[in-house]
Amino acid sequence: MRCLIVDKSGDKTTNLWITDHMLIGEYKHTIDAKKRLAIPAKLRRDLGDGAVLTRGLDNCLALYPLKEWEKMTEKMGNLPSGKIDVRGFSRLILAGAVAVEFDSLGRILVPEFLKQYASLNKNVVIAGVHTRLEIWDERKWEEYKKHVERDVGDIAQRLGELGI
């Protein structure tokens, strides 16, 4: 939800934008021997009471707040199941999804099959990407960032063609 609040008290008018929480930032963490990953406190507040962890694109994991997960699965449910790409994508994302809860220290358990999918080792990066968190193996994240940073001019041009 986004709304504009105008405060006309005193001598000036102040516009304050109130928005839903946006997941942003880059955080380095470790996965312990029991496959537990601590989610930073600020991000946990934005995620709410629970979340869904699943396979992400580019061999990372995606952690969705429940509200965003519901929006995404509704959109996926409206796609034509007769298309092979739709079935494959839905299976990849939905069959690999697990509901996660935070323990008293703000950790989630990363199932072994998801840990293997993303090739997660001990050191990981949690990246806030607007409506979800992505969990990357630290080495893969650094490689990915270098690639994108190298091509940022071309990417910006293509996005400009889309009106961004």
Secondary structure, DSSP 4 states (H G I P E B T S, - for coil): --EEEEE--TTS-EEEEE----EEEEEEEEB-TT-EEEPPHHHHHHHTT-EEEEE-GGG-EEEEEHHHHHHHHHHHHTS-TTSHHHHHHHHHHHHT-EEE---TTSEEE--HHHHHHTT--SEEEEEEEETEEEEEEHHHHHHHHHHHHHTHHHHHHHHHHTT-
